[in-house]
Amino acid sequence: MVTREPIECPVCREPPAAGQQLEEHLVDEHPKRKLAKFIVAETTALASDDISE
């Protein structure tokens, strides 16, 4: 039987509360600015990887 890793928030690296969806966790626990900074950092990292390949 295959076991799945628990879902982890990519921003805070914590699992959502029991019964809480990741989207709900992101909306309830993280301010817009923190989410925006995370998205910009991830996009920049992906773009840097694309350039270096």
N, CA, C and O of each residue as an XYZ file, in Angstrom:
212
protein
N       0.844     -1.190      0.000
C       0.000      0.000      0.000
C       0.887      1.250      0.000
O       1.844      1.345      0.769
N       0.561      2.185     -0.855
C       1.322      3.427     -0.968
C       0.787      4.441      0.028
O      -0.421      4.657      0.124
N       1.697      5.057      0.767
C       1.284      6.123      1.679
C       1.680      7.456      1.073
O       2.725      7.580      0.433
N       0.848      8.433      1.280
C       1.114      9.774      0.744
C       1.649     10.650      1.856
O       1.215     10.571      3.006
N       2.594     11.478      1.487
C       3.120     12.460      2.429
C       2.013     13.452      2.768
O       1.214     13.800      1.898
N       1.951     13.911      4.014
C       0.942     14.925      4.343
C       1.215     16.214      3.563
O       2.366     16.552      3.287
N       0.163     16.910      3.221
C       0.309     18.178      2.503
C       0.944     19.198      3.436
O       0.594     19.290      4.613
N       1.879     19.956      2.891
C       2.608     20.963      3.656
C       2.430     22.312      2.980
O       2.493     22.410      1.755
N       2.212     23.339      3.768
C       2.112     24.694      3.230
C       3.474     25.098      2.679
O       4.472     25.003      3.394
N       3.542     25.545      1.434
C       4.831     25.946      0.876
C       5.381     27.232      1.488
O       6.566     27.531      1.341
N       4.538     27.987      2.167
C       4.981     29.257      2.750
C       5.600     29.038      4.130
O       6.714     29.492      4.394
N       4.879     28.344      5.004
C       5.357     28.174      6.385
C       5.859     26.772      6.689
O       6.353     26.511      7.786
N       5.734     25.872      5.724
C       6.196     24.490      5.860
C       5.475     23.717      6.960
O       6.000     22.728      7.471
N       4.275     24.165      7.324
C       3.453     23.484      8.320
C       2.260     22.848      7.619
O       1.790     23.376      6.611
N       1.759     21.728      8.129
C       0.552     21.149      7.538
C      -0.672     21.961      7.951
O      -0.700     22.520      9.047
N      -1.674     22.031      7.093
C      -2.919     22.685      7.493
C      -3.531     21.947      8.683
O      -3.227     20.778      8.916
N      -4.379     22.623      9.421
C      -5.060     22.004     10.555
C      -5.899     20.820     10.062
O      -6.272     20.757      8.891
N      -6.181     19.913     10.945
C      -6.977     18.735     10.587
C      -8.304     19.176      9.970
O      -9.025     19.998     10.535
N      -8.605     18.623      8.826
C      -9.856     18.948      8.144
C      -9.820     20.247      7.349
O     -10.822     20.617      6.737
N      -8.697     20.939      7.347
C      -8.576     22.214      6.631
C      -7.855     21.983      5.306
O      -6.833     21.299      5.259
N      -8.385     22.548      4.251
C      -7.764     22.468      2.940
C      -6.589     23.443      2.890
O      -6.557     24.430      3.625
N      -5.631     23.157      2.017
C      -4.466     24.034      1.874
C      -4.891     25.449      1.503
O      -4.362     26.417      2.049
N      -5.836     25.578      0.583
C      -6.294     26.915      0.179
C      -6.845     27.688      1.377
O      -6.549     28.871      1.538
N      -7.634     27.034      2.207
C      -8.186     27.694      3.394
C      -7.058     28.127      4.333
O      -7.088     29.227      4.885
N      -6.078     27.263      4.504
C      -4.934     27.599      5.356
C      -4.221     28.839      4.832
O      -3.916     29.754      5.598
N      -3.955     28.870      3.528
C      -3.250     30.008      2.939
C      -4.022     31.305      3.147
O      -3.434     32.331      3.490
N      -5.325     31.264      2.943
C      -6.156     32.465      3.095
C      -6.239     32.893      4.557
O      -6.143     34.079      4.872
N      -6.421     31.911      5.452
C      -6.630     32.226      6.866
C      -5.343     32.585      7.611
O      -5.375     33.399      8.534
N      -4.221     31.991      7.226
C      -3.002     32.116      8.018
C      -1.949     33.085      7.475
O      -1.064     33.507      8.219
N      -2.029     33.440      6.202
C      -0.968     34.250      5.613
C      -1.518     35.526      4.993
O      -2.457     35.476      4.199
N      -0.939     36.673      5.352
C      -1.376     37.939      4.744
C      -1.008     37.983      3.253
O      -0.102     37.286      2.798
N      -1.729     38.809      2.523
C      -1.517     38.933      1.075
C      -0.064     39.262      0.726
O       0.485     38.702     -0.223
N       0.547     40.145      1.470
C       1.917     40.552      1.165
C       2.876     39.367      1.303
O       3.769     39.203      0.471
N       2.707     38.545      2.331
C       3.574     37.381      2.509
C       3.392     36.407      1.345
O       4.370     35.858      0.838
N       2.153     36.190      0.923
C       1.892     35.314     -0.221
C       2.502     35.887     -1.492
O       3.081     35.152     -2.292
N       2.375     37.187     -1.677
C       2.940     37.826     -2.872
C       4.463     37.692     -2.887
O       5.043     37.380     -3.927
N       5.111     37.922     -1.754
C       6.567     37.782     -1.682
C       6.993     36.352     -1.993
O       7.992     36.136     -2.679
N       6.244     35.378     -1.493
C       6.561     33.978     -1.760
C       6.450     33.685     -3.257
O       7.327     33.039     -3.829
N       5.392     34.151     -3.879
C       5.189     33.905     -5.311
C       6.303     34.562     -6.130
O       6.816     33.957     -7.071
N       6.673     35.779     -5.785
C       7.748     36.467     -6.506
C       9.062     35.703     -6.344
O       9.796     35.523     -7.316
N       9.361     35.256     -5.134
C      10.605     34.518     -4.903
C      10.625     33.215     -5.698
O      11.646     32.875     -6.295
N       9.521     32.488     -5.715
C       9.446     31.230     -6.459
C       9.570     31.469     -7.964
O      10.264     30.730     -8.662
N       8.898     32.498     -8.451
C       8.955     32.817     -9.877
C      10.367     33.216    -10.281
O      10.851     32.809    -11.337
N      11.025     34.007     -9.448
C      12.405     34.419     -9.716
C      13.334     33.206     -9.734
O      14.208     33.099    -10.595
N      13.143     32.301     -8.786
C      13.981     31.099     -8.733
C      13.766     30.234     -9.970
O      14.727     29.714    -10.537
N      12.522     30.079    -10.389
C      12.235     29.285    -11.588
C      12.835     29.942    -12.820
O      13.381     29.255    -13.683
N      12.742     31.249    -12.912
C      13.300     31.967    -14.056
C      14.820     31.842    -14.082
O      15.414     31.692    -15.149
N      15.443     31.905    -12.921
C      16.895     31.748    -12.826
C      17.323     30.352    -13.252
O      18.350     30.194    -13.912
N      16.553     29.347    -12.882
C      16.840     27.978    -13.296
C      16.732     27.830    -14.809
O      17.540     27.138    -15.427
N      15.736     28.479    -15.406
C      15.539     28.417    -16.850
C      16.724     29.054    -17.593
O      17.156     28.553    -18.632
N      17.234     30.147    -17.056
C      18.333     30.861    -17.699
C      19.630     30.054    -17.609
O      20.416     30.015    -18.556
N      19.843     29.409    -16.451
C      21.105     28.707    -16.246
C      21.178     27.356    -16.972
O      22.255     26.766    -17.058
N      20.077     26.871    -17.481
C      20.096     25.572    -18.174
C      20.502     25.694    -19.563
O      20.567     24.694    -20.277
